[in-house]
Amino acid sequence: MKILFLSDDFPPESFGGAGISTYELAVGMKTAGHEVFVVTTCRSRADAGASEHHGLKIFKIASDYPGKWRWYVSLNNRPVVQQVEVLLKNIAPDMVHVNNIHLYLSYRSIRVAKRYAKVVVWTARDVMAFNFSKLQTERYLKNFDCRTTWRDHLKQAKKRWNPLRNFFVRRYLGYANKLYAVSDALANALEQNRIKGVAVMHSGADIDAWRVDETGANRFREKYNLRGKKVILFSGRLSEAKGGQQTLEAIAKIAKSLSDVVLLVISKIDGYAEYLKKEAEKLGIRNELIFTGWVEREEIKYAYACADLVLVPSICFDSFPRIVLEAMAAGRPVVGTCFGGASEIIADGVTGYVVNPFNIEKMAEKILDILNDPQKKERFGNAGRERVETDFNSRDKVNMLLADYRELLERLSPKK
């Protein structure tokens, strides 16, 4: 079977959760014996062109444009779509699996894919198919009501608002033969915003990939002065929506009863990181924060190995945070947000805790509960790894998708 993935970003240059999940699906299908192609984007023309990565044939299309045009270009990025069409025509794939395309490849690529592929499917990995930003409306944060209105969109996009965007997104999605979402929560949110008939296919992880040697873990501990510390890992793209402020307030409470606790922050040192440092100074916990800066993908595995627990305190709809999946695959307990799909991975009170990050007292209490009980930490970690292997292993997810592909191909291919 010829399978082509469309994704705005893709490793090795990008390591966002959506790109990593798409990459692991592509590798899994290549391992299963299929011919796999990836069409993705880059910002510089010098980086564009064909290449191979882990046996995958990757085609990068250069695209960059002013952000003020995002809500128009994301519908139809004409120069990019023209190049996508040429690639589709030459490859003639059996399947096209569309992933995050809301920045550069644009939604029109779904319609174009339908011309050249026997079957087209789309996976929603975030709320961008119906929203103009992170889903943080008062309606959602207070009542878990995901419905959005034109007023919400206008508030998010301001003068850049395109009132017809969501209408055309739904229209382009109509060309896909099947729609997926990475969590029940996201499928429900899409339904509430007039994108219907979405099946759920959770992302997966390979627990063997998260086993590390102790020598490497010890080097990581020495490098960041973690030896003898109780380490809380906070990782990903830093932003207000990821719960940075709530995290600092929780650490300030925890530090009053634990003198050896540190928050290990793995992310680029950007403007928001500098803001967190200043806030930590005000709270008197600057010494409890360790910023690593950008860490290569392989080294992140050592960060998990050195952590006592992983904190995921998003205060927005976090569709299916990959860090939760990876932490549990690495055998680490997770204290995670109630917003979005994290609670579908975390078994509350078994592999970690699900909390409302706005309840700082409760979040700090659950973190301390794990840090002060080594046996519970080990029990939660083992249960998490087992849960990933049983319910969220990448091997099963690849096989489930391949079974869907075959069923769709058989049902939709012209009868001879």
Disulfide bonds with the S-S distance in Angstrom:
none
